[in-house]
Amino acid sequence: MRGRPTIFWFAKCGIGVVALLLACGGATAWFGSKLLLSSMSTRDGTQITFNRYIQDPVPDVVLVGSSVTFRLKEEHFGTPRVRNLALAGGSPVTGLEIVANQRQLPKIILVEANVLSRSVDLALVEKYSKASFTEPLFFRPVRTAVAAYENWLHTPLGHEEVSAGLRQLLKQPPNDFDNHVYRERALRELNAEDPSVAAQENVGRIRELISAVEQRGAQLRLFELPYSAQIEQSRSVRITHEIIHAGFPDPGRWLHIDYTRSELRWADSVHLDDRSAVLLIQSIDRALASLLGPR
């Protein structure tokens, strides 16, 4: 008889745990998928980026690219509903594959053509293809709570605060930081690299994906971001430029980005500094206005 209260106690605990999990699951559904992040949420920016893309409403404009495009911050765009899926250290084609595999597409997909020497991350594409991406139900309540706490800690600035900061940044003169150490290292690496084979393969895959997404109503444009003058003369950059433009010679396939080169600076001769990135973003905004039309 003494064992019966113990059994009842364990039963009550079990029922309580189940009820708590069900309540948390209900809260997850109620507050929406915006707060759902993977277990790598604090360590892996790539997973945060793609989890957010999969779970949020489809944006109007998506950028895919490498670390060159990664510097273009979403909150600095004047165009609403822009998402930057560029992968630091990755291939633009990886992001394009993931976007193309979703059930719904953005109105415009912008594909960076600077870095085509890297192969597609097939594991990442497989994970974030719509048919295969699932969120484990058991961990959703925990991830919801963690994501809510993260959002509370890192509340984004309002539009007016961002705009004021950008105006102040653009009032400053270009920063002539001495980056020759980084430039020389980048030149050695880019002059040693021959991207021909990978670039040809990526051009072929981009052509296939253009056909796939435009048949479904999206517009796709290629774009190039400027490097410093020395880097643009490197072997890898010249070969990549020749291959991508031979593959897509139609000017209408390219997003026209206008800029004054004397106003631009690079942190390491490859990646734009913050002020220069804002100048390029403003030019992309102008180009997007003509593509999106009246709003």
C-alpha positions as CSV (number, residue, x, y, z in Angstrom):
1,M,0.0,0.0,0.0
2,R,2.9,2.3,0.7
3,G,3.9,2.1,-3.0
4,R,0.6,3.6,-4.2
5,P,1.2,7.2,-3.1
6,T,4.6,7.0,-4.8
7,I,3.0,5.8,-8.0
8,F,0.4,8.5,-7.9
9,W,3.1,11.1,-7.3
10,F,5.0,10.0,-10.4
11,A,1.8,9.9,-12.4
12,K,1.0,13.5,-11.4
13,C,4.5,14.6,-12.4
14,G,4.2,12.9,-15.7
15,I,0.9,14.5,-16.4
16,G,2.3,17.9,-15.4
17,V,5.2,17.6,-17.7
18,V,3.0,16.6,-20.7
19,A,0.7,19.5,-19.9
20,L,3.6,21.9,-19.8
21,L,4.9,20.7,-23.1
22,L,1.5,21.0,-24.7
23,A,1.1,24.5,-23.3
24,C,4.5,25.5,-24.7
25,G,3.7,24.0,-28.0
26,G,0.5,26.0,-28.1
27,A,2.4,29.1,-27.3
28,T,4.8,28.4,-30.1
29,A,2.0,28.1,-32.6
30,W,0.3,31.2,-31.2
31,F,3.4,33.5,-31.4
32,G,4.3,32.2,-34.8
33,S,7.3,30.8,-36.5
34,K,9.3,34.0,-36.5
35,L,10.7,33.0,-33.2
36,L,11.8,29.5,-34.2
37,L,15.5,29.2,-34.4
38,S,17.7,26.1,-34.6
39,S,19.7,24.8,-31.7
40,M,22.7,26.5,-33.3
41,S,21.0,29.9,-33.0
42,T,23.7,31.6,-31.0
43,R,26.6,30.0,-32.8
44,D,25.8,29.6,-36.5
45,G,24.8,32.7,-38.4
46,T,24.2,30.7,-41.5
47,Q,21.5,28.6,-39.9
48,I,19.9,31.6,-38.3
49,T,19.8,33.3,-41.7
50,F,18.1,30.4,-43.5
51,N,15.8,29.4,-40.6
52,R,14.5,32.9,-40.7
53,Y,14.1,32.9,-44.4
54,I,12.2,29.6,-44.4
55,Q,9.9,30.6,-41.5
56,D,9.1,34.2,-42.3
57,P,6.8,35.5,-45.0
58,V,8.4,35.6,-48.5
59,P,10.2,38.9,-49.1
60,D,9.9,41.0,-52.3
61,V,13.7,41.0,-52.9
62,V,16.4,38.4,-52.0
63,L,20.1,38.8,-52.5
64,V,22.3,35.7,-52.7
65,G,26.1,35.9,-52.7
66,S,29.4,35.5,-50.9
67,S,31.1,37.5,-48.2
68,V,31.3,40.4,-50.7
69,T,27.5,40.8,-50.6
70,F,27.3,39.8,-46.9
71,R,28.4,43.4,-46.1
72,L,25.2,44.8,-47.5
73,K,23.0,45.1,-44.4
74,E,19.3,44.5,-44.8
75,E,18.3,47.4,-42.4
76,H,20.2,49.9,-44.6
77,F,18.0,49.3,-47.7
78,G,15.3,51.9,-48.4
79,T,13.5,49.2,-50.4
80,P,11.1,47.4,-48.0
81,R,11.1,43.6,-47.6
82,V,14.7,42.9,-48.7
83,R,16.4,39.8,-47.4
84,N,20.2,39.2,-47.7
85,L,21.1,35.5,-47.8
86,A,24.7,36.0,-48.7
87,L,27.0,33.4,-47.2
88,A,30.3,34.5,-45.8
89,G,32.8,32.0,-47.2
90,G,30.2,30.4,-49.4
91,S,28.9,30.3,-53.0
92,P,26.1,32.5,-54.4
93,V,24.7,29.4,-56.1
94,T,24.1,27.8,-52.7
95,G,21.7,30.6,-51.7
96,L,20.1,30.6,-55.2
97,E,19.5,26.8,-55.0
98,I,17.8,27.2,-51.6
99,V,15.5,30.0,-52.8
100,A,14.6,28.2,-56.0
101,N,13.6,25.1,-53.9
102,Q,10.9,27.0,-51.9
103,R,7.2,26.8,-52.7
104,Q,7.0,30.5,-53.0
105,L,9.5,32.8,-54.7
106,P,10.3,36.5,-54.1
107,K,9.5,38.9,-56.9
108,I,13.2,39.6,-57.5
109,I,16.3,37.5,-56.9
110,L,19.7,39.3,-57.1
111,V,22.7,37.0,-57.7
112,E,26.2,38.2,-56.9
113,A,28.6,37.3,-59.7
114,N,31.9,38.2,-57.9
115,V,32.8,34.8,-56.4
116,L,32.1,31.7,-58.5
117,S,35.2,29.6,-57.5
118,R,33.3,27.7,-54.8
119,S,31.1,24.7,-55.1
120,V,27.5,24.5,-54.0
121,D,27.1,23.4,-50.3
122,L,24.8,20.4,-51.1
123,A,24.3,19.6,-47.4
124,L,22.9,23.1,-46.8
125,V,20.7,23.0,-49.9
126,E,19.3,19.6,-48.8
127,K,18.6,20.8,-45.3
128,Y,16.8,24.0,-46.3
129,S,14.8,22.6,-49.3
130,K,11.2,23.1,-48.4
131,A,10.3,19.4,-48.7
132,S,13.0,18.3,-46.3
133,F,13.2,21.1,-43.8
134,T,11.4,20.2,-40.5
135,E,11.6,21.6,-37.0
136,P,11.7,18.9,-34.3
137,L,8.4,19.4,-32.4
138,F,9.9,18.5,-29.0
139,F,12.4,21.3,-29.0
140,R,10.2,24.0,-30.4
141,P,9.0,25.4,-27.0
142,V,12.6,25.7,-25.8
143,R,13.8,27.3,-29.0
144,T,10.8,29.7,-28.9
145,A,11.8,30.8,-25.4
146,V,15.4,31.3,-26.3
147,A,14.6,33.2,-29.5
148,A,12.2,35.5,-27.6
149,Y,15.0,36.3,-25.2
150,E,17.4,36.9,-28.0
151,N,15.0,39.2,-29.7
152,W,14.4,41.1,-26.5
153,L,18.2,41.5,-26.0
154,H,18.8,42.7,-29.6
155,T,15.7,44.7,-30.5
156,P,16.4,46.3,-33.9
157,L,16.7,50.0,-34.3
158,G,13.7,51.8,-35.8
159,H,13.7,53.2,-39.3
160,E,14.3,56.8,-38.2
161,E,17.2,55.8,-36.0
162,V,18.8,53.8,-38.8
163,S,18.2,56.6,-41.3
164,A,19.8,59.2,-39.0
165,G,22.8,57.0,-38.5
166,L,23.3,56.5,-42.3
167,R,23.0,60.2,-42.9
168,Q,25.7,60.8,-40.3
169,L,27.9,58.1,-41.8
170,L,27.6,59.5,-45.4
171,K,28.6,63.0,-44.2
172,Q,32.0,61.6,-43.2
173,P,34.8,61.6,-45.8
174,P,36.1,58.3,-47.2
175,N,38.3,56.5,-44.7
176,D,41.8,56.1,-46.1
177,F,42.8,53.2,-43.8
178,D,46.1,51.7,-44.7
179,N,45.2,48.2,-45.7
180,H,48.2,47.2,-47.8
181,V,49.0,44.2,-45.6
182,Y,45.5,42.7,-46.3
183,R,45.7,43.8,-50.0
184,E,49.0,42.0,-50.6
185,R,47.7,38.8,-49.0
186,A,44.5,38.9,-51.0
187,L,46.5,39.5,-54.2
188,R,48.7,36.5,-53.6
189,E,45.7,34.3,-53.0
190,L,43.7,35.6,-56.0
191,N,46.7,35.4,-58.4
192,A,47.3,31.8,-57.4
193,E,43.7,30.8,-57.9
194,D,42.3,29.6,-61.3
195,P,38.5,29.5,-60.9
196,S,37.9,28.5,-64.5
197,V,36.4,25.0,-63.9
198,A,34.2,25.9,-60.9
199,A,33.1,29.2,-62.6
200,Q,32.0,27.4,-65.7
201,E,30.0,24.9,-63.7
202,N,28.4,27.6,-61.6
203,V,27.4,29.6,-64.7
204,G,25.8,26.5,-66.1
205,R,23.8,25.9,-62.9
206,I,22.8,29.6,-62.7
207,R,21.4,29.4,-66.2
208,E,19.3,26.3,-65.3
209,L,18.0,28.0,-62.1
210,I,17.2,31.2,-64.0
211,S,14.9,29.2,-66.3
212,A,13.3,27.5,-63.3
213,V,12.6,30.6,-61.2
214,E,11.5,32.8,-64.1
215,Q,9.0,30.2,-65.3
216,R,7.4,30.6,-61.8
217,G,7.2,34.4,-62.1
218,A,10.3,35.7,-60.4
219,Q,12.8,38.1,-62.0
220,L,16.5,37.3,-61.7
221,R,19.3,39.8,-62.1
222,L,23.0,39.3,-61.8
223,F,25.2,42.0,-60.2
224,E,28.8,42.6,-59.5
225,L,30.2,44.7,-56.6
226,P,33.4,46.6,-57.2
227,Y,36.7,45.6,-55.7
228,S,39.7,47.9,-55.3
229,A,41.6,48.6,-58.5
230,Q,44.5,46.3,-57.7
231,I,42.2,43.4,-56.8
232,E,40.2,43.8,-60.0
233,Q,43.4,43.1,-62.0
234,S,44.1,39.8,-60.2
235,R,44.0,36.6,-62.1
236,S,41.0,35.0,-60.3
237,V,38.8,38.1,-60.6
238,R,39.6,38.7,-64.3
239,I,38.9,35.0,-65.2
240,T,35.6,35.0,-63.2
241,H,34.5,38.3,-64.9
242,E,35.2,37.0,-68.4
243,I,33.4,33.7,-67.8
244,I,30.3,35.1,-66.2
245,H,29.9,37.9,-68.9
246,A,30.5,35.4,-71.7
247,G,27.8,33.2,-70.2
248,F,25.4,36.1,-69.8
249,P,26.2,38.8,-72.4
250,D,22.7,40.4,-72.4
251,P,22.9,43.7,-70.5
252,G,19.3,43.3,-69.5
253,R,20.3,40.3,-67.4
254,W,22.4,42.6,-65.2
255,L,21.4,45.0,-62.4
256,H,22.9,48.3,-63.2
257,I,24.7,49.7,-60.1
258,D,26.1,53.2,-60.5
259,Y,28.7,54.6,-58.2
260,T,31.6,57.0,-58.0
261,R,34.7,54.9,-57.5
262,S,36.6,57.7,-55.8
263,E,34.0,57.6,-53.0
264,L,34.6,53.9,-52.3
265,R,36.9,52.3,-49.8
266,W,37.6,48.6,-48.9
267,A,38.5,47.3,-45.5
268,D,40.9,44.8,-47.1
269,S,40.7,45.7,-50.8
270,V,38.0,43.0,-51.3
271,H,35.2,43.8,-48.9
272,L,33.6,47.3,-48.9
273,D,33.8,49.3,-45.7
274,D,30.5,50.4,-44.0
275,R,30.3,53.8,-45.7
276,S,30.9,52.4,-49.2
277,A,28.5,49.6,-48.6
278,V,25.7,52.1,-47.9
279,L,26.6,54.0,-51.1
280,L,26.2,50.8,-53.1
281,I,23.0,49.9,-51.3
282,Q,21.5,53.3,-52.3
283,S,22.3,52.6,-55.9
284,I,20.8,49.1,-55.7
285,D,17.7,50.7,-54.2
286,R,17.4,53.0,-57.2
287,A,17.8,50.1,-59.6
288,L,15.1,48.1,-57.7
289,A,12.6,50.9,-57.9
290,S,12.4,50.5,-61.6
291,L,12.1,46.7,-61.4
292,L,9.4,46.7,-58.7
293,G,7.4,49.6,-60.2
294,P,4.9,51.7,-58.3
295,R,4.2,50.5,-54.8
